[in-house]
């Protein structure tokens, strides 16, 4: 029996991340994909809670990516700009998804909108 603190899974992960910092970045990609898919399914099924969780997770990913860019470039301005660009990309993608889903019924047929003159 180990008497060290942090001998559980969290201690193992923390030790691994400290010893291999570049491999830690590889874990963010599946995290991003899973949260993006969760948000997409929540949006398509018209559920607000999965969309909320996905938005929070994508904000966390944006913060982590901007910190990484700031660390690599050595510039705080680059990190702030990358955070802004990632936020803009998420908002633009959400608006495009909303625009493309409007005008279709649940059965997938296009709804013609009559213009009132």
C-alpha positions, 0 to 999 in steps of 0.5 A: 500500500502506497503512503504517497498522496495522489496515488489514485487516478488523479495523481497518476494523470497529474504526474503524467501531464507534468512528465509529458506536457505536450501529450496533454494537448492531445486530450483536448481534441477528443474532448472538443469533438465530444462536446461539439457533438453533444451541443449539435445533438442538443440543438437538433433535438431542441434541448437547452441543457446539452447546448449549455454544457457544450457551450461551457466546454467549448469556452474552456477549450477556447481558453486552453487553446489561447493559453497554449498559443500565448505560451508558444508565441510568448505574447499575451496579445496573441493569446487574447486575439486567438481567444477572440477568433475562436469565440467568433468562430463558435458564434458564426458556426452556431448562427450558420447551423441555426440558419440552415435548420430554419425552413425545414420541417421535422420530416426534412421537407422544405417549408415555403414561406409565403410573403405578405405583400 
